[in-house]
Amino acid sequence: MELSNPIPNSDLVCPFHHKPMREVCSTCVLWIHIRGKEPQGEEIIDKWGCSLAFMPMLTIENSQMQRQTGAAVESFRNEHVRANESLVQTVRAAIAIGSNSHGPKLIEGK
């Protein structure tokens, strides 16, 4: 699907071209289309804009994803620690049972 590159209707001046945005943004490689959810709210974003202007929003989204990843890794680690502790207790119990016997047991075989 080919998206048309709309011309901004802003009188702001582009910091790179030093011309009004409506004259230069539609041909600039930094003029991009963003779709998704606003990271600080529930509203849906579907708009064209300068990629440099989108950077604060994208940085916030990236930080949220990193926090979620960190929480998932910590949860995964905690599960492994619990499993390891359970295994250590089982091995200790098996050793204790084996050391309580009265001498070695010989198993006769062929």
TORDRENDREN-597542 format. One record per residue (C-alpha): residue in one letter; residue number from 0; x, y negated, z. Coordinates in pm, whole numbers. Layout:
# TORDRENDREN-597542
+----+-----+--------+--------+--------+
! aa !   i !      X !      Y !      Z !
+----+-----+--------+--------+--------+
!  A ! NUM !      X !      Y !      Z !
...
+----+-----+--------+--------+--------+
# end
This chain:
# TORDRENDREN-597542
+----+-----+--------+--------+--------+
! aa !   i !      X !      Y !      Z !
+----+-----+--------+--------+--------+
!  M !   0 !      0 !      0 !      0 !
!  E !   1 !    154 !   -328 !   -110 !
!  L !   2 !    100 !   -613 !    133 !
!  S !   3 !     90 !   -965 !      1 !
!  N !   4 !    329 !  -1203 !    168 !
!  P !   5 !    107 !  -1491 !    286 !
!  I !   6 !    225 !  -1847 !    289 !
!  P !   7 !    231 !  -1992 !    640 !
!  N !   8 !     16 !  -2299 !    690 !
!  S !   9 !    246 !  -2460 !    941 !
!  D !  10 !    416 !  -2797 !    931 !
!  L !  11 !    698 !  -2661 !   1144 !
!  V !  12 !   1046 !  -2685 !    992 !
!  C !  13 !   1246 !  -2367 !    931 !
!  P !  14 !   1571 !  -2385 !   1132 !
!  F !  15 !   1762 !  -2209 !    851 !
!  H !  16 !   1635 !  -2382 !    539 !
!  H !  17 !   1555 !  -2719 !    701 !
!  K !  18 !   1230 !  -2735 !    504 !
!  P !  19 !    866 !  -2693 !    606 !
!  M !  20 !    784 !  -2328 !    675 !
!  R !  21 !    501 !  -2327 !    417 !
!  E !  22 !    762 !  -2391 !    146 !
!  V !  23 !   1020 !  -2127 !    237 !
!  C !  24 !    883 !  -1850 !    463 !
!  S !  25 !    695 !  -1656 !    197 !
!  T !  26 !   1026 !  -1585 !     21 !
!  C !  27 !   1244 !  -1543 !    331 !
!  V !  28 !   1363 !  -1192 !    430 !
!  L !  29 !   1296 !  -1276 !    795 !
!  W !  30 !    922 !  -1325 !    721 !
!  I !  31 !    772 !   -991 !    830 !
!  H !  32 !    440 !   -824 !    905 !
!  I !  33 !    380 !   -691 !   1258 !
!  R !  34 !    104 !   -450 !   1362 !
!  G !  35 !     52 !   -308 !   1706 !
!  K !  36 !    -61 !   -383 !   2058 !
!  E !  37 !     42 !   -694 !   2248 !
!  P !  38 !    285 !   -564 !   2517 !
!  Q !  39 !    150 !   -798 !   2786 !
!  G !  40 !   -219 !   -743 !   2711 !
!  E !  41 !   -468 !   -527 !   2529 !
!  E !  42 !   -513 !   -733 !   2213 !
!  I !  43 !   -418 !   -588 !   1876 !
!  I !  44 !   -158 !   -775 !   1670 !
!  D !  45 !   -179 !   -780 !   1290 !
!  K !  46 !      0 !  -1085 !   1158 !
!  W !  47 !    282 !  -1222 !    950 !
!  G !  48 !    555 !  -1431 !   1110 !
!  C !  49 !    923 !  -1499 !   1141 !
!  S !  50 !   1108 !  -1199 !   1285 !
!  L !  51 !   1308 !  -1433 !   1508 !
!  A !  52 !    985 !  -1570 !   1657 !
!  F !  53 !    870 !  -1211 !   1728 !
!  M !  54 !   1191 !  -1125 !   1918 !
!  P !  55 !   1069 !  -1218 !   2270 !
!  M !  56 !    758 !  -1002 !   2228 !
!  L !  57 !    959 !   -711 !   2087 !
!  T !  58 !   1213 !   -742 !   2369 !
!  I !  59 !    934 !   -717 !   2627 !
!  E !  60 !    798 !   -407 !   2450 !
!  N !  61 !   1146 !   -252 !   2444 !
!  S !  62 !   1190 !   -315 !   2818 !
!  Q !  63 !    857 !   -147 !   2892 !
!  M !  64 !    955 !    159 !   2688 !
!  Q !  65 !   1289 !    181 !   2870 !
!  R !  66 !   1115 !    172 !   3210 !
!  Q !  67 !    879 !    449 !   3101 !
!  T !  68 !   1169 !    658 !   2974 !
!  G !  69 !   1358 !    606 !   3300 !
!  A !  70 !   1056 !    717 !   3502 !
!  A !  71 !   1015 !   1029 !   3288 !
!  V !  72 !   1384 !   1120 !   3325 !
!  E !  73 !   1365 !   1073 !   3702 !
!  S !  74 !   1056 !   1295 !   3723 !
!  F !  75 !   1230 !   1561 !   3512 !
!  R !  76 !   1535 !   1544 !   3740 !
!  N !  77 !   1322 !   1579 !   4053 !
!  E !  78 !   1154 !   1892 !   3915 !
!  H !  79 !   1493 !   2047 !   3842 !
!  V !  80 !   1622 !   1962 !   4191 !
!  R !  81 !   1317 !   2132 !   4347 !
!  A !  82 !   1361 !   2440 !   4125 !
!  N !  83 !   1732 !   2459 !   4211 !
!  E !  84 !   1661 !   2431 !   4585 !
!  S !  85 !   1407 !   2712 !   4558 !
!  L !  86 !   1659 !   2931 !   4376 !
!  V !  87 !   1928 !   2860 !   4637 !
!  Q !  88 !   1688 !   2958 !   4919 !
!  T !  89 !   1598 !   3281 !   4738 !
!  V !  90 !   1964 !   3373 !   4689 !
!  R !  91 !   2044 !   3296 !   5055 !
!  A !  92 !   1753 !   3513 !   5167 !
!  A !  93 !   1874 !   3800 !   4945 !
!  I !  94 !   2226 !   3768 !   5085 !
!  A !  95 !   2090 !   3762 !   5441 !
!  I !  96 !   1888 !   4079 !   5378 !
!  G !  97 !   2192 !   4250 !   5229 !
!  S !  98 !   2421 !   4151 !   5518 !
!  N !  99 !   2174 !   4280 !   5782 !
!  S ! 100 !   2211 !   4642 !   5668 !
!  H ! 101 !   2427 !   4873 !   5878 !
!  G ! 102 !   2720 !   4943 !   5656 !
!  P ! 103 !   2740 !   5004 !   5286 !
!  K ! 104 !   2493 !   5229 !   5118 !
!  L ! 105 !   2630 !   5479 !   4876 !
!  I ! 106 !   2419 !   5575 !   4583 !
!  E ! 107 !   2508 !   5914 !   4449 !
!  G ! 108 !   2478 !   5972 !   4082 !
!  K ! 109 !   2631 !   6153 !   3795 !
+----+-----+--------+--------+--------+
# end
